[in-house]
Amino acid sequence: MSTPSGSVSLAQARERLMRPKSKVSRILRNKFVAGLIVVIPIVITVKSLWWLFSYVDGLAQPLAQAVIGRPVPGIGFITTVAIVFLAGLLFSTGPLKKVLQGLEDLVDDVPLVGTVYGTTKKVLAGFGSEEAAFQRFVLARLPGRTTPGFLMGTFTLRRKDGKSQALCSVYVPTNHLYVGDVVVLPVEDVVETDMSVEDGVSIVLSAGSSMPVAVHEK
């Protein structure tokens, strides 16, 4: 049976009622994911510092007891801060930086450990910088497949023959948001989408189940 002109069908009315709910649900999900992006690196950092403090304090207190004859309150905390500060001071520049890079290259060769360490370090370094680690959510065209990823930056490769090529560095999660690969692709193989970084993180964490029906290329 046809509906009179100007009337609204039951399906149309239901769709109109669902639109605000869908929009609110998407906003809430994006804010929750944005919170995860902020909280997870903080939790990892705090847990790591607490472990380091407990370890150093367990060594420093017996040493203070042997040297001074009594425990020194706060010596573990002071020693931990000093170690972290000196590590940043010594290994951020100069010859020791090259030594650290050499050690990291060795760690990278260790299966699983190298992947976890390298990728986590890169992602956390991006979170700690002035600019966001993930600039945009993109689709990366890799050999034989197209995969979701996050644009990290763009640069120009100047070849020996004088030609230049625009390239993009894209972070592609492989198993978890903090475990993945950084791939370098030509600009034409990186499809920018209308989705936000929060939408992209939600897709990764949900194993693709939150992928919208339609994604538009920018």
N, C-alpha and C positions, 0 to 999 in steps of 0.2 A: 504494500500500500504506500502510495506516494504521500509525502508530507506537504501541507499547504505552503505556498510561497511566503517567505519571511519567517517561517517557524524553524526551530532548531531541533535536530534529531537527538535521540538519546545518546548516540555515540559521540556526537559533537559536543554535547553538554558535558559528558564524562571527560572528554579530552581537555576541555577548558578548565574543568575542576582539577585535573591532574597536573596541568602546567605549573601552577604556583608551587605545588608540593614538590614537583621534580626540580624546580629551580632552587627551592630552599634546601632540598636534599643535596643537591650538587654543591651549594655554597658551604653547607655544614661539612661535607666530605672533604672539600678542598682545604677548609680551615684546619680540619683534623690532620690532614696529610702535611700541611704547612707546619703544624705544631710538631709532628714527628720529625720533620727535617731539622727543626731547631733542637728538639729535646735529645734525640739519639746521639748526635756528636757530643753534647754536653755530658750525657750519662757515661758514654765511653771514656771521655776525658777524666771525669771525676773518679770513676772506678779505677782507671789506670793510675791516677795520682794517689788514690787511697792505698792501692796495692804497693806502689813505690814507697809511700810514707811508712806503711807497716813494715816493709822489708828493711828500709834504712833505719827505722827506729829500733828494730830488733837487733841490728848490728851496732848502732851508736850507743845505746844505753849500757850494754855490757862493757863497751870500750871506755865510756865515761866513768863507769863504776871502778874499772881497773886503774884508770889514770888519776882521777880526782878522789876516788874513794866513796862517791855517792852518786846516785842518779841525777841527771840534770833535766828538769822539766822543759819540754819544748825543743830539745836538741834534735830530735828526729825531724820535726817540722822545718827547723832552720836548715838542717843538712839537706833535706829534700829540695827546698827552694833553691839552695846554693847549687845543687847538682843540676837541676833543670836550667837555671840561669847560665851556668858555665857551659852546659851542653849546647845551648843556643848560641852563646858567645864564641865558643871554640869551633863548632862544626858548621856554622853558617857562612864563614868566609875562610880564605886562606888554605893552606895545605891539608888541614884536617877535613875540610869539606870534600876534597878529592878522595881522601881515605874513606869517608862515610859513603860517598857515591860508589866506591869500589865494593864496600861491604854490602850495599844495597843491591848491586849487580849480582853478587854471589847469592843473596837471599832470593832474588828474582828467579834464579835457576832451580831453586828447590820447589818441587811440585806442591801445589796447593798453598804452601806457606808464602811463596813469592807472590802468588796471585792475590791472596788476602791482604798481605802487607802492602804491596805496591798500590793496589786500587784504593784501599782504605786511606792510605797516606795522601793520595792525590785528592780524594773526595773531601777529607777533613781539612786539607790545606785550602781547598776552595771555599769551604764553609768559613774558615777563619780569615779569609782575605776581605778586602774592602768591597770587591765585586762578588756577586753570587757565583757559585760554582756552575750551576746549571743556568745557562742564558735563555734557552728556549727548548721546547719539546719538539723533536723532529722525527722523521722517518728516514732511516739510512739505507740506501741501496747497496747491499753487500753482494758478493758473487753468489748467485743462486737463491737469494732471499732478500726481503725487505724487513727491517727490524726497527722497533721503536728505540729511540735514544735521546740523549740530551746534548745540545750544542754547547761546547765548552769555549770555543773561540774560532776565529778565522785568521789566516795568515797567507802571505804570498811566498811561493817558492820560486826563487830565481835560479834558473838552470845555467849550466856552463856555456850553452850556446846563445845566451842572452835572452831567451824567452822566459816569460813569467807565467805562473799558474796559480790561480786562487784555490786554496784548500781550506777544509774545515776539520777541526778536531772534535770528534763526537764520542761521548761516553755511552757505551752500550752495556747495560746490565745483563749478566749471563745467568745468574741464579738468585741474586738478591740485590737490593738497591746499592749495597756497599761492596758487591763483588761483581766485577765486570771488566771490560776491555776498553781501552781508548784507541779508536781507529781514526786514521786520517783519510779523508775522502775528497774528491773534487767537489766544488760547490754544486755542480749540476746533479750530483748523486745524493744530495741532502735536501729532502723535501720539508720545508717549513710548514707547520700546521697552525690552525687557529686555536689550538688547545694550549692551556697554560702549563707551566712547569708542574703545578700541583696536580693537574689532571694527569700528566704523564707519570708522576710518582704513584698516583692512585692506580693507574693501569698496571704498573710494574708490580706493586704490592699485592694486587688482586689477581695476578697471573693472567691479565688480559680480560678478565670478566667484566670490568667496568668500561671497556672500550665502547664509545658511543656508536650509534648506528651510522652516522655520517660524520666524516672528518673532512674539513675544507682546507685546501692548500692556500697558503698566503701568496 
